[in-house]
Amino acid sequence: MDRRNQDRRLRAREKLTTALLVHISLWALSIVILASIVTFLTTYQSTREQYIQLLKQGIAPKLEKKRWQFDQVQSQADILGEQFLERYQQLMANPEASIAAFDKWYEETSPGVLRLKAEFNRGRAVDFDLFEDISTFAGLRKHPIDDELKVRIIAAQYTLNELGPAWQHQVANSHFSFPENIIVMYSQKEPWGLLADKDLVITDFSVVKSTLQEFNPDRESLWTGLYYDISADFWAITYQKPVDLNGKHLVNASFDVGLSNLLQELIEKKQPNSEHLVLNNNGGLIAASNMSMSALNTHQVLTPDNYQEPLYEAIFRLLQEQPDLKDGMVLDEGIEEHLVIVNKTESLNWWYFTVYPRSEIQKQAIIFPLKLTLAGIALVGLILLMVYWRIRAEVSKPLRMVAKVASMMGSKNYEDVVSSDIADSKTHGEVRRAIEAFKTMAQRFIGAQHELEAKVEQRTAELAQANRRLEELAHSDGLTGLLNRRSFDRDLDEVIRTPEERYVLAIADIDDFKLYNDNYGHEAGDNALKAVAAFLINKSSGKCYRYGGEELAILLKLGQLEDIESELESIVHGINDLQIKHDYGKKGGDFLSISIGAAVIAANDSPQQAIKRADQQLYKAKAAGGNLVYFSSSP
């Protein structure tokens, strides 16, 4: 009887607790809803302004990044122009070599049109310079190319060959445009100078015309609008810096920037239903998120005259009708049913317009107070739920178990989590599953960590191997496999700095090799060089180098002088025994031969002095008819 009475009292108490929780819940929810309605009515406008401010803050980082990138392009143009002027003035001091180089390197591909030979684009070595990815188009012009213009073109070619590779990943190409309808270009993608139409006159188009003195008397550097480069088949904008000397327009230091290279991020939609447009100060379209490619295919520089797109036309009118536009302005009434955020890049004189539908902003302004209301309701519900479960059951111990496991996970003690016996204690339901999930996660983390460590070790070994290979390539001649000039300079300097061991420097030169190249061709000349190099590698006891062209060098440890001289003479005879056919030598003979001059390196020698003495002996060997060894044993 007492037990039944106790049970009834317990059930009554549970009903009372349940009713109390229901009443508390209803009152709490009513208060939250009422407070949310009041908050919504009072905060809608401020929420709308905050949302607009967030939109502006989202625009600022990418604009700042692009400002920096465009500033980099402008700085690069300054460097390119300065280096050109320096090179041009140096070459003009002794113009004969540049004029001769122009006459040799350029060919007339159609009447009045000259182009740099294609081999300079594929790769051609001239003395110690390797020309690659360079092309030139010299189109029709009013006056023939005089000597000064030849020097100017050669100066531009050398400057681009030196600086162009450094900027290949930042711009589509680097080039110099000339007021005489000439372009010298560095591009790893397209040989523009070889592809340009023979009838092209670049000064007839606004890109180059805008730099001419008659159209740009203040000599301002400028960015063009968006245009389609027919020869290179891509959309671009161009930055051009006029380079003048003593009032004469020499060239424009220029960079083409592809639409996808620097502008894609600007016009990428970060918000649904938003549109982004970039215009220059004259209203020319540079880029747009809603750009019609079918319309673009028929025009060059885009303006309202040739690109009829409603949003662009509305923005163009806005720019024309409101001369007081400023960076950071927000226009509620600029375009019907749209809000416009205005930004300006002063260094480029560009306008960046971001257009949002007002309905989207209103929706977002409503969503925030609504989320606040729902969050309040959810918070009250969570509190009530926590109270309810506290009353109905003890949960603190299971929660402490979960917290302990989470703490070990947070401290990355994955081994302790896996080995712990918490899940084996008196836990059940969701708590038990959560702890088991933590254990599974910890096991995966341990496996992933071991796998990562193995990959790091593997990649470290691969990187070390790649570095060793790079070191070998940096000090080897690509054609012959001999050590290159850089290795020679390094080793000769080291030999001189360590006088404890004495060395002999031998310099060898293939006799009449130019005649061999001229008559048998450069490919045969390369094969002959390879054969001579292979013989040296196999037969010489010293280090062998390609000193330059057909000149080779050998560093030999000084032992018995007779042994040194005997080895060098055996090299001369061995080259003869290769029987490389050569019917065009000045001294007669049927086969390719070699002359060697050698001298002992003195303890107080400089590299130049050691080379000079060996060169003097080589000169004597050459003067005596070649195919000889001249050896000076005295330092």
Secondary structure as the mmCIF struct_conf table of DSSP 4:
data_model
#
loop_
_struct_conf.conf_type_id
_struct_conf.id
_struct_conf.beg_label_comp_id
_struct_conf.beg_label_asym_id
_struct_conf.beg_label_seq_id
_struct_conf.end_label_comp_id
_struct_conf.end_label_asym_id
_struct_conf.end_label_seq_id
HELX_RH_AL_P HELX_RH_AL_P1 ASP A 2 ALA A 93
BEND BEND1 ASN A 94 ASN A 94
TURN_TY1_P TURN_TY1_P1 PRO A 95 PRO A 95
HELX_RH_AL_P HELX_RH_AL_P2 GLU A 96 TRP A 105
STRN STRN1 TYR A 106 SER A 110
TURN_TY1_P TURN_TY1_P2 PRO A 111 GLY A 112
STRN STRN2 VAL A 113 LEU A 116
TURN_TY1_P TURN_TY1_P3 ALA A 118 ALA A 118
HELX_RH_AL_P HELX_RH_AL_P3 GLU A 119 ARG A 122
STRN STRN3 ARG A 124 VAL A 126
TURN_TY1_P TURN_TY1_P4 ASP A 127 PHE A 128
STRN STRN4 ASP A 129 PHE A 131
BEND BEND2 ASP A 133 ASP A 133
STRN STRN5 ILE A 134 ALA A 138
BEND BEND3 LYS A 142 HIS A 143
HELX_RH_AL_P HELX_RH_AL_P4 ASP A 147 LEU A 163
HELX_RH_3T_P HELX_RH_3T_P1 GLY A 164 TRP A 167
TURN_TY1_P TURN_TY1_P5 GLN A 168 GLN A 170
BEND BEND4 VAL A 171 ALA A 172
STRN STRN6 ASN A 173 PHE A 178
TURN_TY1_P TURN_TY1_P6 PRO A 179 ASN A 181
STRN STRN7 ILE A 182 TYR A 186
BEND BEND5 GLN A 188 LYS A 189
HELX_RH_AL_P HELX_RH_AL_P5 TRP A 192 LEU A 195
BEND BEND6 ALA A 196 ALA A 196
TURN_TY1_P TURN_TY1_P7 LYS A 198 ASP A 199
HELX_RH_3T_P HELX_RH_3T_P2 ILE A 202 ASP A 204
BEND BEND7 PHE A 205 PHE A 205
HELX_RH_AL_P HELX_RH_AL_P6 SER A 206 LYS A 209
TURN_TY1_P TURN_TY1_P8 SER A 210 THR A 211
BEND BEND8 LEU A 212 LEU A 212
TURN_TY1_P TURN_TY1_P9 GLN A 213 PHE A 215
TURN_TY1_P TURN_TY1_P10 PRO A 217 ASP A 218
STRN STRN8 LEU A 222 TRP A 223
STRN STRN9 TYR A 227 ASP A 229
TURN_TY1_P TURN_TY1_P11 ILE A 230 ASP A 233
STRN STRN10 PHE A 234 LEU A 245
TURN_TY1_P TURN_TY1_P12 ASN A 246 GLY A 247
STRN STRN11 LYS A 248 GLY A 258
HELX_RH_PI_P HELX_RH_PI_P1 LEU A 259 LEU A 263
HELX_RH_AL_P HELX_RH_AL_P7 GLN A 264 ILE A 267
BEND BEND9 GLU A 268 GLU A 268
BEND BEND10 LYS A 270 GLN A 271
TURN_TY1_P TURN_TY1_P13 PRO A 272 ASN A 273
STRN STRN12 GLU A 275 ASN A 280
TURN_TY1_P TURN_TY1_P14 ASN A 281 ASN A 282
STRN STRN13 LEU A 285 ALA A 288
TURN_TY1_P TURN_TY1_P15 SER A 289 ASN A 290
HELX_RH_AL_P HELX_RH_AL_P8 MET A 293 LEU A 296
TURN_TY1_P TURN_TY1_P16 ASN A 297 THR A 298
BEND BEND11 GLN A 300 VAL A 301
STRN STRN14 LEU A 302 LEU A 302
TURN_TY1_P TURN_TY1_P17 PRO A 304 ASN A 306
HELX_RH_AL_P HELX_RH_AL_P9 PRO A 310 GLU A 321
TURN_TY1_P TURN_TY1_P18 PRO A 323 ASP A 324
TURN_TY1_P TURN_TY1_P19 ASP A 327 GLY A 328
STRN STRN15 VAL A 330 ILE A 335
TURN_TY1_P TURN_TY1_P20 GLU A 336 GLU A 337
STRN STRN16 HIS A 338 THR A 345
TURN_TY1_P TURN_TY1_P21 GLU A 346 ASN A 349
STRN STRN17 TRP A 350 PRO A 357
HELX_RH_AL_P HELX_RH_AL_P10 ARG A 358 ARG A 392
BEND BEND12 ALA A 393 ALA A 393
HELX_RH_AL_P HELX_RH_AL_P11 SER A 396 GLY A 410
TURN_TY1_P TURN_TY1_P22 SER A 411 LYS A 412
HELX_RH_AL_P HELX_RH_AL_P12 TYR A 414 SER A 419
HELX_RH_3T_P HELX_RH_3T_P3 ILE A 422 ASP A 424
BEND BEND13 SER A 425 LYS A 426
HELX_RH_AL_P HELX_RH_AL_P13 GLY A 429 ALA A 474
TURN_TY1_P TURN_TY1_P23 HIS A 475 HIS A 475
STRN STRN18 SER A 476 SER A 476
TURN_TY1_P TURN_TY1_P24 GLY A 478 THR A 480
BEND BEND14 LEU A 482 LEU A 482
STRN STRN19 LEU A 483 LEU A 483
HELX_RH_AL_P HELX_RH_AL_P14 ARG A 485 ARG A 497
TURN_TY1_P TURN_TY1_P25 PRO A 499 GLU A 500
BEND BEND15 GLU A 501 GLU A 501
STRN STRN20 TYR A 503 ILE A 510
TURN_TY1_P TURN_TY1_P26 ASP A 511 ASP A 512
HELX_RH_AL_P HELX_RH_AL_P15 PHE A 513 TYR A 520
HELX_RH_AL_P HELX_RH_AL_P16 HIS A 522 LYS A 539
BEND BEND16 SER A 541 GLY A 542
STRN STRN21 LYS A 543 GLY A 548
TURN_TY1_P TURN_TY1_P27 GLY A 549 GLU A 550
STRN STRN22 GLU A 551 LYS A 557
HELX_RH_AL_P HELX_RH_AL_P17 LEU A 561 ASP A 577
TURN_TY1_P TURN_TY1_P28 LEU A 578 LEU A 578
STRN STRN23 LYS A 581 LYS A 581
BEND BEND17 ASP A 583 ASP A 583
TURN_TY1_P TURN_TY1_P29 LYS A 586 LYS A 587
BEND BEND18 ASP A 590 ASP A 590
STRN STRN24 PHE A 591 PHE A 591
STRN STRN25 ILE A 594 VAL A 600
HELX_LH_PP_P HELX_LH_PP_P1 ILE A 601 ALA A 602
TURN_TY1_P TURN_TY1_P30 ALA A 603 ASN A 604
HELX_RH_AL_P HELX_RH_AL_P18 PRO A 607 ALA A 623
TURN_TY1_P TURN_TY1_P31 ALA A 624 GLY A 625
BEND BEND19 GLY A 626 ASN A 627
STRN STRN26 VAL A 629 SER A 632
#
